[in-house]
Amino acid sequence: MTMVVLGNGVIANVLLDRSKGQNSGWIVVTAGWACAVMCGTLVGMALGGPGWLNPALALAGLFRPGPGPGAVLAAVAGELAGAFLGAVLVFLGYLPHWAETADPDLKLAVFATGPAIRNAPANCLTEAIATFVLVLLLMAVRSLPAASGLLPMATGGLVWGLGLSLGGPTAFAMNPARDLGPRLAHALLPIPGKGPSDWGYAWIPVVAPLVGGLAGIVTWLLATRAPL
């Protein structure tokens, strides 16, 4: 919830008409998302969790002794519910601006990602590569004892770098819950003048990050010779 309030909130600030941050650009979006992920990780860790925030990262739990698949599924359900609730709070925070914004595509972009060039294979590849890099680097950071106290800031920095480098083609979802939860909110909320929720694209930011995340986990385990 924390991540989506701050992350989708910065998109609303940049895109919606008559917002004071309107048209402030991609640097603001990526910096806002870096802060959002950092704060979400902080809250998750403070509440006693690993601060994954992401089903593609939660998959790592399947490769470790511990609670097992049930706990992973519970974490994914919590991430999805939190993302939905965060999107509802963004909707309420910008309540007067939805009617002021004529373009339904901009309203959808506040909630869900979309491609700059619609090409399903290329879009899948971009999301899978970005998530692969994210997960691989996070596994590396989390393996360093000296970095444990800096984990939230390191995670935010990684997201900022990935947004600047690989975010342009698909708006760097890299997280099935981040896209699916807010997209559901867009479909259900009474947003004035909204268009369709683009369910034809919605599978890509769900499936591709899961594939890329799993590849990142397996690559890290093979590189460190950890047991699968």
LUMTIMAR-390314 format. One record per residue (C-alpha): residue number from 1; residue in three letters; x negated, y negated, z. Coordinates in nm, 4 decimals, always signed. Example, Ala and Ser with C-alpha at 12.3 -4.5 7.8 and 13.67 -1.06 7.14 Angstrom:
! residues 2
PT   n res        X        Y        Z
PT   1 ALA  -1.2300  +0.4500  +0.7800
PT   2 SER  -1.3670  +0.1060  +0.7140
***
This chain:
! residues 228
PT   n res        X        Y        Z
PT   1 MET  +0.0000  +0.0000  +0.0000
PT   2 THR  -0.2778  -0.2420  +0.0932
PT   3 MET  -0.4621  -0.1784  -0.2315
PT   4 VAL  -0.1558  -0.2314  -0.4519
PT   5 VAL  -0.0346  -0.5434  -0.2683
PT   6 LEU  -0.3695  -0.7121  -0.3297
PT   7 GLY  -0.4474  -0.5552  -0.6690
PT   8 ASN  -0.1113  -0.5856  -0.8402
PT   9 GLY  -0.0666  -0.9151  -0.6587
PT  10 VAL  -0.3657  -1.0668  -0.8354
PT  11 ILE  -0.2222  -0.9523  -1.1703
PT  12 ALA  +0.1064  -1.1235  -1.0855
PT  13 ASN  -0.0852  -1.4373  -0.9927
PT  14 VAL  -0.2653  -1.4394  -1.3280
PT  15 LEU  +0.0245  -1.3400  -1.5567
PT  16 LEU  +0.3511  -1.4781  -1.4217
PT  17 ASP  +0.4726  -1.8206  -1.5327
PT  18 ARG  +0.4358  -2.1145  -1.2942
PT  19 SER  +0.2028  -1.9252  -1.0637
PT  20 LYS  -0.0869  -2.1416  -0.9495
PT  21 GLY  -0.3283  -1.8741  -1.0710
PT  22 GLN  -0.1713  -1.8365  -1.4158
PT  23 ASN  -0.4197  -1.7715  -1.6998
PT  24 SER  -0.7177  -1.7548  -1.4633
PT  25 GLY  -0.8495  -1.4558  -1.6549
PT  26 TRP  -1.0078  -1.1132  -1.6439
PT  27 ILE  -1.2838  -1.2036  -1.3970
PT  28 VAL  -1.0187  -1.2965  -1.1416
PT  29 VAL  -0.8289  -0.9718  -1.2077
PT  30 THR  -1.1370  -0.7521  -1.1650
PT  31 ALA  -1.2592  -0.9417  -0.8596
PT  32 GLY  -0.9138  -0.9189  -0.7028
PT  33 TRP  -0.9027  -0.5441  -0.7643
PT  34 ALA  -1.2480  -0.5022  -0.6108
PT  35 CYS  -1.1238  -0.6754  -0.2959
PT  36 ALA  -0.8029  -0.4715  -0.3053
PT  37 VAL  -0.9880  -0.1396  -0.3144
PT  38 MET  -1.2310  -0.2526  -0.0460
PT  39 CYS  -0.9465  -0.3525  +0.1868
PT  40 GLY  -0.7466  -0.0393  +0.1102
PT  41 THR  -1.0479  +0.1754  +0.1929
PT  42 LEU  -1.1018  -0.0165  +0.5172
PT  43 VAL  -0.7417  +0.0367  +0.6260
PT  44 GLY  -0.7452  +0.4042  +0.5293
PT  45 MET  -1.0635  +0.4684  +0.7260
PT  46 ALA  -0.9452  +0.2640  +1.0240
PT  47 LEU  -0.6340  +0.4834  +1.0418
PT  48 GLY  -0.8496  +0.7957  +1.0588
PT  49 GLY  -0.8429  +0.9076  +0.6945
PT  50 PRO  -1.1234  +0.9346  +0.4389
PT  51 GLY  -1.0086  +0.6203  +0.2575
PT  52 TRP  -0.9761  +0.7968  -0.0789
PT  53 LEU  -0.6648  +0.6001  -0.1971
PT  54 ASN  -0.6656  +0.8050  -0.5158
PT  55 PRO  -0.5359  +1.1530  -0.6090
PT  56 ALA  -0.8343  +1.1927  -0.8423
PT  57 LEU  -1.0579  +1.1608  -0.5354
PT  58 ALA  -0.8321  +1.3650  -0.3093
PT  59 LEU  -0.9077  +1.6625  -0.5345
PT  60 ALA  -1.2471  +1.6754  -0.3661
PT  61 GLY  -1.0677  +1.8222  -0.0644
PT  62 LEU  -1.0002  +2.1387  -0.2648
PT  63 PHE  -1.3734  +2.2085  -0.2791
PT  64 ARG  -1.4403  +2.1727  +0.0926
PT  65 PRO  -1.3547  +2.3925  +0.3895
PT  66 GLY  -1.0776  +2.2373  +0.5944
PT  67 PRO  -0.7037  +2.1760  +0.5796
PT  68 GLY  -0.6624  +2.3115  +0.2249
PT  69 PRO  -0.4254  +2.2343  -0.0638
PT  70 GLY  -0.1371  +2.1373  +0.1632
PT  71 ALA  -0.3335  +1.8482  +0.3079
PT  72 VAL  -0.4388  +1.7371  -0.0402
PT  73 LEU  -0.0771  +1.7369  -0.1583
PT  74 ALA  +0.0273  +1.5408  +0.1511
PT  75 ALA  -0.2450  +1.2845  +0.0823
PT  76 VAL  -0.1338  +1.2485  -0.2794
PT  77 ALA  +0.2289  +1.2027  -0.1723
PT  78 GLY  +0.1224  +0.9355  +0.0756
PT  79 GLU  -0.0841  +0.7552  -0.1862
PT  80 LEU  +0.2075  +0.7561  -0.4294
PT  81 ALA  +0.4537  +0.6308  -0.1671
PT  82 GLY  +0.2122  +0.3601  -0.0550
PT  83 ALA  +0.1604  +0.2421  -0.4118
PT  84 PHE  +0.5367  +0.2212  -0.4651
PT  85 LEU  +0.5834  +0.0218  -0.1444
PT  86 GLY  +0.2974  -0.2112  -0.2313
PT  87 ALA  +0.4582  -0.2851  -0.5684
PT  88 VAL  +0.7886  -0.3655  -0.3970
PT  89 LEU  +0.6063  -0.6173  -0.1748
PT  90 VAL  +0.4477  -0.7803  -0.4802
PT  91 PHE  +0.7939  -0.8079  -0.6382
PT  92 LEU  +0.9249  -0.9808  -0.3250
PT  93 GLY  +0.6186  -1.2045  -0.2915
PT  94 TYR  +0.6681  -1.3431  -0.6433
PT  95 LEU  +1.0478  -1.3384  -0.6345
PT  96 PRO  +1.1191  -1.6749  -0.8070
PT  97 HIS  +0.8639  -1.6123  -1.0823
PT  98 TRP  +1.0291  -1.3152  -1.2526
PT  99 ALA  +1.3132  -1.5245  -1.3915
PT 100 GLU  +1.0650  -1.7963  -1.4957
PT 101 THR  +0.8623  -1.5469  -1.7019
PT 102 ALA  +1.0209  -1.4718  -2.0383
PT 103 ASP  +0.7859  -1.1998  -2.1659
PT 104 PRO  +0.8950  -0.8550  -2.0398
PT 105 ASP  +0.5541  -0.7091  -2.1271
PT 106 LEU  +0.3868  -0.9431  -1.8788
PT 107 LYS  +0.6302  -0.8309  -1.6106
PT 108 LEU  +0.5497  -0.4664  -1.6785
PT 109 ALA  +0.1763  -0.5411  -1.6741
PT 110 VAL  +0.2089  -0.6630  -1.3153
PT 111 PHE  +0.3168  -0.3116  -1.2187
PT 112 ALA  +0.1571  -0.0673  -1.4622
PT 113 THR  -0.1407  -0.0437  -1.6943
PT 114 GLY  -0.1222  -0.0404  -2.0718
PT 115 PRO  -0.3655  -0.0144  -2.3623
PT 116 ALA  -0.5083  -0.3029  -2.5595
PT 117 ILE  -0.5005  -0.0757  -2.8666
PT 118 ARG  -0.2450  +0.2049  -2.8434
PT 119 ASN  -0.4290  +0.5210  -2.9400
PT 120 ALA  -0.3500  +0.8123  -2.7109
PT 121 PRO  -0.6712  +1.0164  -2.7594
PT 122 ALA  -0.8929  +0.7077  -2.7236
PT 123 ASN  -0.6934  +0.5793  -2.4257
PT 124 CYS  -0.7238  +0.9191  -2.2540
PT 125 LEU  -1.0963  +0.9248  -2.3186
PT 126 THR  -1.1466  +0.5758  -2.1739
PT 127 GLU  -0.9522  +0.6553  -1.8562
PT 128 ALA  -1.1257  +0.9920  -1.8137
PT 129 ILE  -1.4734  +0.8396  -1.8570
PT 130 ALA  -1.4031  +0.5506  -1.6187
PT 131 THR  -1.2665  +0.7845  -1.3514
PT 132 PHE  -1.5528  +1.0303  -1.4041
PT 133 VAL  -1.8044  +0.7525  -1.3388
PT 134 LEU  -1.6066  +0.6213  -1.0407
PT 135 VAL  -1.5818  +0.9610  -0.8714
PT 136 LEU  -1.9414  +1.0588  -0.9453
PT 137 LEU  -2.0741  +0.7345  -0.7992
PT 138 LEU  -1.8465  +0.7539  -0.4961
PT 139 MET  -1.9601  +1.1095  -0.4261
PT 140 ALA  -2.3182  +0.9814  -0.4401
PT 141 VAL  -2.2470  +0.6876  -0.2075
PT 142 ARG  -2.0619  +0.9082  +0.0402
PT 143 SER  -2.3564  +1.1476  +0.0527
PT 144 LEU  -2.5890  +0.8787  +0.1912
PT 145 PRO  -2.5678  +0.8483  +0.5720
PT 146 ALA  -2.7154  +0.4987  +0.5600
PT 147 ALA  -2.4279  +0.3824  +0.3372
PT 148 SER  -2.1443  +0.5013  +0.5613
PT 149 GLY  -2.0845  +0.1605  +0.7176
PT 150 LEU  -2.0942  -0.0064  +0.3771
PT 151 LEU  -1.8574  +0.2409  +0.2103
PT 152 PRO  -1.5581  +0.0042  +0.1662
PT 153 MET  -1.7757  -0.2698  +0.0143
PT 154 ALA  -1.9582  -0.0203  -0.2071
PT 155 THR  -1.6266  +0.1211  -0.3285
PT 156 GLY  -1.4972  -0.2260  -0.4105
PT 157 GLY  -1.8200  -0.3079  -0.5916
PT 158 LEU  -1.7940  +0.0052  -0.8030
PT 159 VAL  -1.4382  -0.0808  -0.9030
PT 160 TRP  -1.5405  -0.4348  -0.9919
PT 161 GLY  -1.8248  -0.3093  -1.2089
PT 162 LEU  -1.6045  -0.0543  -1.3822
PT 163 GLY  -1.3353  -0.3141  -1.4446
PT 164 LEU  -1.5897  -0.5440  -1.6068
PT 165 SER  -1.7526  -0.2711  -1.8136
PT 166 LEU  -1.4804  -0.0193  -1.9032
PT 167 GLY  -1.1588  -0.1955  -1.8054
PT 168 GLY  -1.0809  -0.3715  -2.1320
PT 169 PRO  -0.9305  -0.0872  -2.3388
PT 170 THR  -0.6709  +0.0379  -2.0861
PT 171 ALA  -0.6797  -0.1973  -1.7820
PT 172 PHE  -0.8730  +0.0677  -1.5824
PT 173 ALA  -0.6047  +0.2567  -1.3913
PT 174 MET  -0.8481  +0.5296  -1.2750
PT 175 ASN  -0.5832  +0.6305  -1.0224
PT 176 PRO  -0.2582  +0.8198  -1.0941
PT 177 ALA  -0.0852  +0.6806  -0.7841
PT 178 ARG  -0.1846  +0.3206  -0.8637
PT 179 ASP  -0.0059  +0.3433  -1.1991
PT 180 LEU  +0.2821  +0.5837  -1.1344
PT 181 GLY  +0.4030  +0.4362  -0.8041
PT 182 PRO  +0.4319  +0.0771  -0.9318
PT 183 ARG  +0.5739  +0.1962  -1.2650
PT 184 LEU  +0.8533  +0.3691  -1.0716
PT 185 ALA  +0.9065  +0.0451  -0.8807
PT 186 HIS  +0.9329  -0.1464  -1.2098
PT 187 ALA  +1.1949  +0.0993  -1.3321
PT 188 LEU  +1.4039  +0.0767  -1.0149
PT 189 LEU  +1.3728  -0.2853  -0.9018
PT 190 PRO  +1.6210  -0.5533  -1.0195
PT 191 ILE  +1.3605  -0.7564  -1.2090
PT 192 PRO  +1.5280  -1.0272  -1.4215
PT 193 GLY  +1.4673  -0.9826  -1.7930
PT 194 LYS  +1.2502  -0.6754  -1.7605
PT 195 GLY  +1.2035  -0.4367  -2.0503
PT 196 PRO  +1.1430  -0.0614  -2.0521
PT 197 SER  +0.8791  +0.0904  -1.8253
PT 198 ASP  +0.6847  +0.2476  -2.1151
PT 199 TRP  +0.7186  +0.6078  -1.9992
PT 200 GLY  +0.5736  +0.7241  -2.3314
PT 201 TYR  +0.2332  +0.5951  -2.2165
PT 202 ALA  +0.2772  +0.6740  -1.8463
PT 203 TRP  +0.1285  +1.0243  -1.8630
PT 204 ILE  -0.2124  +0.8941  -1.9745
PT 205 PRO  -0.3065  +0.7045  -1.6534
PT 206 VAL  -0.1936  +1.0106  -1.4573
PT 207 VAL  -0.3487  +1.3010  -1.6488
PT 208 ALA  -0.6706  +1.1409  -1.7754
PT 209 PRO  -0.7910  +1.0190  -1.4312
PT 210 LEU  -0.7210  +1.3626  -1.2824
PT 211 VAL  -0.9298  +1.5243  -1.5568
PT 212 GLY  -1.2081  +1.2668  -1.5241
PT 213 GLY  -1.2031  +1.2839  -1.1449
PT 214 LEU  -1.2255  +1.6621  -1.1443
PT 215 ALA  -1.5153  +1.6458  -1.3911
PT 216 GLY  -1.6916  +1.3965  -1.1647
PT 217 ILE  -1.6500  +1.6179  -0.8581
PT 218 VAL  -1.7724  +1.9318  -1.0356
PT 219 THR  -2.0659  +1.7437  -1.1919
PT 220 TRP  -2.1724  +1.6150  -0.8509
PT 221 LEU  -2.1473  +1.9588  -0.6921
PT 222 LEU  -2.3505  +2.1150  -0.9732
PT 223 ALA  -2.6102  +1.8367  -0.9597
PT 224 THR  -2.6531  +1.8818  -0.5842
PT 225 ARG  -2.6278  +2.2600  -0.6089
PT 226 ALA  -2.3465  +2.2583  -0.3595
PT 227 PRO  -2.1214  +2.5661  -0.3557
PT 228 LEU  -1.8066  +2.5394  -0.5683
***
